[in-house]
Amino acid sequence: MLLTGMALACAACSQEEAPAEKVVAAAEEIVAPSPERAQATGKWAPQDTCGKVAGAVLFRRQLAAAVEARDADVFAALAAEDVKLDFGGGAGRAELRRRLADETRGLWEELDAILALGCSANKQGGVTIPWYFDQDLGRIDPFEAWLVTGEAVPVFDGPGADAARTDAVSWEMVQVAMVDPEMARQQAVLPDGTTGYVALDRLRSVIDYRLVASSRNGRWRITSFVAGD
């Protein structure tokens, strides 16, 4: 089971009372289930290749427990002091805590989403979450690439509620040139080159939030948690 609220509170003592290293050390007592290997089918279905990376399983247990408990102190303690947060200079544990506390950003929900999308052992010896972000997309433009999240997701011949269902796709990459957030369904180019409409809430941009972590001086740290490019 995940760390209880009382134990997590002890693990995440105030930053004035305990330095980050002590918070992480306490967090190492977390007992949580190992990330389960996804059973979904489809070319881009979540996979887990991180189990072979030394220390990654324990780190991901700590990460999952902190996210489930919505504990910004423990989560920030698992981050590097210079953790990268955007491409405009945003960085650091203090800024990470501030952003986690900003409900308009919805970062806890973003973390929920990426933790369910697999983990890739990256070429730098660390891990990349979600799994698909570390894969070769081939000729797909990452700015137009969207992952269909789910199995047998319906494809329609139009955006309206009366549109006919023409196909279904499972964990595939589709191309969406222009997203209209006001439309429940988005026009997408499917892997076979045909065009159809897919529910927006089943699409995830390839360059949406992702997390990269690696071992530094024997301790695992989040080195970046960013979106965009």
Secondary structure by P-SEA (a helix, b strand, c coil): ccccaaaaaaaccccccccaaaaaaaaccccccccccccccccccbbbccccccaaaaaaaaaaaaaaaccaaaaaaaccccccccccccccaaaaaaaaaccccaaaaaaaaaaaccccccccccccccccccccccccccccbbbbcccccbbbccccccccccccccbbbbbbccccccccbbbbbccccbbbbcccccbbbcccbbbbbbbcccccccccccccc
